[in-house]
């Protein structure tokens, strides 16, 4: 039986599984984690609460939250063996490659008794949530030949990461802004990396293997790498006056404007809405509005040209304004995608748990989609094999 043609649409619009983790209303620009609007979570919640919500399906009470935070803080520090492993990489190794390798190796560095239960997977997810920020910050300092800064249990997740990265404790406002960034990136339904994690988890691979696959997927510029591409473009353009020509040249050459447009949202990405306001606030606090003005101009010109050329609207996605936000926080562009990963780990873990321990109705465990064959038939019965010495 030949499957209905996919028309090479990359599974867009194809429903592949049930999920209770995330709802995206692309038509109206709405995003919900476990039923909670992303704007409410960004305004009132913390990454700790959101991670707990994603893993356990409900917001924690005070006792549950305190226990969860305590467990995460107790596991932040890397083993000496893991640090030695990180130090073996050439200093030119991209941070995402190091992170993927480190996560894939955690089964060996932190061995646990075999436990295929949900609780066992949650324990490994908790270790990943706790240690991925330390891995990223440690690698950045190793490659720069700087002394490693151990985690500070007194600091929140957001403050601790920035402290380990730069050696200075951030102010309260920057800490809150970065925590909101982590919330915004924590989950986004069946995006490429979450789907990759689910595919690997469906084979009954380990939590670490599935997350490692997700990190590999996220490393591509069309997924997590887009915001570092945005910042690279801004740095290369140099000034707001040059934005219009640059956008026109890109479109004339048939190239993408990174940070604009989304596969799901047909209006403003709700995360971009929050990040745009954050970028404006940061520009005021730092006294440097260059990157904000360039980004706003890029949005404006791209929107205008899409309407003119295609009679179509296009809107910013999460990557457009996160680029300038992270830059004003002092985070270097090649760390943007690792920061995305240490946010999304909560969502990945939730998807892996849902895949491994599904509630009824249960789908077949192993993903095995069909492809429509477009190759050579050599007639109706297949190609005749010709021995090597008789081929012309």
Number of C-alpha atoms within 10 A of each C-alpha: 3 8 10 9 11 13 8 9 9 8 10 10 9 9 8 12 11 14 15 15 22 18 19 16 13 17 11 13 16 18 24 19 23 18 13 16 14 19 17 10 18 21 10 9 16 19 25 23 21 27 27 21 20 23 23 15 16 15 19 18 9 9 8 13 15 14 12 18 17 12 15 20 22 14 17 24 20 19 12 10 11 17 17 11 15 20 14 9 15 11 15 8 11 17 22 23 15 19 23 22 16 21 22 20 16 17 15 9 16 13 8 11 6 7 10 12 11 12 11 15 20 18 15 19 23 22 20 25 25 23 21 24 27 24 25 24 25 24 25 22 17 19 17 11 10 13 10 17 17 16 22 17 16 9 15 17 26 22 22 26 28 21 19 22 22 16 16 11 17 19 9 9 11 19 21 18 21 22 21 24 25 26 24 26 21 22 28 20 20 21 15 17 27 27 20 23 28 30 21 22 26 20 14 17 15 19 28 23 20 28 29 24 22 26 31 18 21 25 22 15 15 15 15 24 23 26 28 26 22 24 28 15 15 22 12 9 15 14 13 17 12 14 24 17 12 16 20 16 12 13 16 9 9 9 11 12 21 21 26 21 23 16 10 15 21 16 19 21 23 21 25 20 16 20 24 21 13 21 25 18 16 22 19 11 13 10 9 13 18 14 24 23 19 22 24 17 18 25 21 15 16 24 18 15 18 15 12 11 9 8 10 11 15 20 20 29 25 25 27 28 29 26 28 32 27 23 16 20 16 12 17 14 19 18 19 24 23 28 22 21 30 24 24 27 25 27 25 31 29 26 28 30 22 20 25 22 14 15 12 7 7 11 13 9 16 14 15 9 7 11 12 12 10 6 6 8 10 9 8 6 7 9 10 8 7 9 7 7 6 6 7 5
